[in-house]
Amino acid sequence: MPSISSPASPRERGAADGPEITRALELLGKILAPTTVVTALLFYFGWAGTNALYRSFGIDQTVLGFSTQDYILRSIIVAFEPLRWMLLMVLAGAWLHFAISQLMTSQREAKSPAPVRSLIGLIILIGLGAILASPVAVWLSAQQQAKIPPLLYPAAWTIGIGLTSYGLYLAARWRQLRNGQTVPPVPIVPTGLQRLSLWAVLGLLTLGLFWTVANYADLVGRWNAQQIITRLADLPNVVVYSQDPLSLESSGVTVSQVTTTKGSYQYRYSGLKFLVRSNDKYFLLPANWSSSNPIAIILPDNETIRIEVAPGANFAP
């Protein structure tokens, strides 16, 4: 006996109405899985911020020898704020898409589709404007006609790519709804080209996200370096005792010979500030470090030297 097919449920019709966006969201979820891109973003944020911070003192971060865990741990606290806003934007975007879908469904039978068309046109216009504004801003900054934060370039470009792509998707979906199509029609554009375009858009969004993170991390790293320079007196004071002469001739560093006994720590170096210890090395700064005296001192952590550390100027127990 032939079976009688029941009408499709609203959920099934919804799934049939928008398979493209469903596949895109599933694919985006796989790409942005916490164990992949989020971890990579934290590592990249830590790497870029650390590079900007220690580059300000003339130290190449390859000498620091930080591990992947070090970079991730250094980025978590600073990256908390942008990650929070990113998640809020994703949540707002999901609800906005739901609201737009409901509006399109309610206006499908309306005689005047102007609200939906105006909304789609506005989304595409804002997206294209953001994309075009980025190279213009770069050119203006290069010509020194405007001081625009470099963070705005990749952020505007990435948002523009996302809004333009989403607006074009809504335009195609609205055309289907106006024609009364409840299932996807035979595509005019080949399936292979559609998939390639989807992957290209997702790739551009991912690259734009990393570009934005890199610029933000660079700003944070340089800001942290400026904070250290401004409050150099608050860094821990360091006294180095050495068995052999270290030839530290930087301005502000004083040396005295405390004993002549061989095998003991004969030389005492003061006027130093503690910056960081990593990769079995001490990274120190002269107490009077400045742009005219941009010296960083790197000492090995071995038995030939002894380090004594004391609180900085504004230490409060």
N, C-alpha and C positions, 0 to 999 in steps of 0.2 A: 504494500500500500504506500503510495507516495506520501512523503511527509509534507506538511504544510509549514512553510517558514513563517515565523512570527516577525512582526515589525521590529526593526532595530531599536534598541533602547537608546535613550538620550546619551548615555555614556558611549555606546558603540558609535552613534552618529557623530559625537564629538571627536572620537578617535579617528573616524574616517574623514572628518572635516579638516583636520590639521595634522596629517601624518608628517609633513615636512618639519614643522616646528617641534613635534614630538621627537623625531629622530635627531634634530639638532640639539635639543636639550639633553637627550640621552648621551649623545656624543660629547657635548660640552661637560656633562657630569663625569664622564670617563677621563677627559683630559684634565679637569680640575680636581681630580681625586686628591684627598688630603695627603696621601703618601707620595704623590708625584709633584704637581706644580706648587702646592703650598710649601712643601719641604724645599723645593728648588728655589722658590721665591725667598724664603727665610735665609737660605744659604747665600743666595745672590745679594740680598739686602745686607747681610753681615759682611760679605766680602767687599762690596762697593763702599759701605760706610767705613770699614776698617782701612781700606786703601786710601780714602780721602782724609781720614783722621791722621794717619801716620805719615802720609805724603807731605802734610803741612810741616812736619819736622824733618823732612829729608830722609825718612826711613822707608825703604821698600818693604812691603809687607811679606815678600817671600823670605826675608831674613827672620821675620817673626815666627814662621813655622806653625801658624795656627792650624788646628785640625778642623774638619767639617763640623764637629760638635761645637768647637769654640765659636765658629762663625754663626751657627744657628742660635746658640745661647746669647751671643752678643746682640742678635737682631730681635729676639722675642720681645723684650721690653719696649724698644723703640718702635717696632713694627706693629705693636698692639693697636695703636690709634688708627693707622690706615686700614688695617685688617677689619677693625670694627666698622668703619665707614663703608668698606667694601661689602661686608655682609649686609649692612643696612640697605645699600643700594641694590643688592641682589634681591632682597626681600621686597623692597619697594617696586622694583622692576617686575617681579612676579605678579604682584597685586595689580599693577598698572596694566600688564598684559591681560589679566583676567577682566578688568574693567573695560578695556578696549574691545575684547572679544564679545562681551555682553552687549556693548553699544552697537557693534556691527550686526549682531544677531537681531537686535530689536529694530534696527533701521533697515533690515533687509527688504521688508515689504513696504517701507515708507515711500511716499511719492517723491520726497525731496531728500536725496542722499548727501546734501551739502555738508552736514556736520561731520560725517565720517570722512568725506573727501578732504575737507579742510584740515582735519586732524592728521590724516596721512600726509598731506602736503606739507604741513608744519613740521612734522617729524623729519621728513626727507630734507626740507630746507635747513633746519637746524643742523642736521648731520653734515650736509654738504658745506654749510658755512663753517662748522668747526674744522673740517678737513682743510678747507681753503685758507682758514685763518692761521693755521700752523706755519706754513712756509712764509706767509707774509710777516708773521711775528719774528721768525728767524731772520729774515732779510732786514727788518727794521733794527733788530738788535745788532746785526753785523754792521749796519751803517751807523750805529750809535745814535739812532734817532729816537729810540725808546728803550727803556730798561724794563724788560719783561722777564719775570722769573722763568728760568729754563724748565721748571716742572710743568708749566702750562703747555709747552709744545707737545710732548707725548700724551698728556692727559686729554687735550683737545682732539688730537688726532685719533686716539683710541676710541673716545666717546663718539666722535664723528663717524668712524667706520661702523660702530655698532648701531647707531641711530639710522644711518643711511640704509644699511642692510635690513634692519627691522622694518623701516618704512616701505622698502620695496617688497618685502614679504607681505606686509599688510595690504599693499595695493593689489598684489596678485590674489590674495585670499578674498578681498572684497569683490574683485571681479567674478570669482567663482560663486560667491554668495548671491550676487545680483543676478547671475544667470540661473539660479536655482539648482546649482550642482551640490549634491550631498556627498558625492564621492569624488575623488580626484579625477579630473579629465585626463585624456591622453596628452602628455606634456608636449608643448611646442619645442621646447629646448630639450636636447637629448639628455637622457638620464646621467650619462657619464659626465657631461658638462655641468649638470646641476650638482653632482657630488663633488666635482673638482672645485666649483665655486664655493660650496659649503666649507670644504677643507681650507680653501684659501682665506675665507673670511675668518674662520676660527684661528688659523695660523696668524693672520694679521692682528687679531685681538690679543692673542697670547704674546706676540712680539711687542705690541704696544704696551701691554701690562708690564713686561720685563723692562721696557724702556722707561716707563714711568717710575717703576721701583728703583731703577739705577739712578735716575736723576734725583729722586727724593733721598735715597741713601747718601749720595754725594753731598747734598745740601746738609743733611744731618751730620755727616762726618766732619765737614768743614766747620759747622757750627760748634761741634764738640771741641775741635781743635782750638777755635777762637776762645771758647770758655776756659780751656786749660791755660792758654796764653794770658788771658785777662786775670786769672786767679792762680798764677804760677806760685805765689807764696803759700798757697794752701796745700800744695803737693807735699808729700812727706820729704823731710830732709834726709840726705844720705851722706854718710862718711865711709870712704873706701880705704881699707888697710891692705897693703900689697907687699909681698915679699920682694918684688923687683920693681924698678921704676916703670911707670906706665906712660910717662911723657904726655900727660894731659895738660896741654898748653892753652886751653880755652880761657877766654877772659872771664874772670870771676872765680875760677877754680884755684884754690890755694893748696900747696903741697909742703909738707914738713917731714923731716926724718926723725922718727921717734926713738930709734935704737939702731945700733950697728951690729947687732947679733945676727950672724948668718942663719938662715932657715926660719927666722921669725918675720913678723910683719913689720918691716922697717919704715915704710912710707905711709903717710896719712894724707888723704885727699878729701877736702871739704868744699862747700859751696856748690853742692850738687842736689838735684831733685829727682825723685823716683818717678819714672813714667810707666814702665811695665816690665815684667819678667816673662820671658817665653823662649822656648827652644834652647834651654840651658844658657840663656844670655840675660844680662841686665841691660835695660835701655834707660839711660839717664840723660838729664838735661842740666846745663849750667843754671844756677839760681838766677842769673841775670840774662837769661835767654831773650833774644829779641830778633827782629827781622834783620838787624845789622850784625847780630851775632848768632846766626842760625845753626848752631852746632848741636848734634846729638851724639852721645857717647855710648858705645856698645862694649860691654865687658863680659868675658866668659865667666860662667859660674863654675869655678873649680877651686882647688885647695890653695892656689897661690894668692887668692884675694879673699878678704872678709868684708861683708857689707853690714853696716849698722844703719838702721832706719829710725827716725824720730818723727813725731807728728809735725804737721805744717803749722803755719802761723795762726790760723783760726780754729785749731783743734779744741773741741769742747768735750770733756769726758762725761 
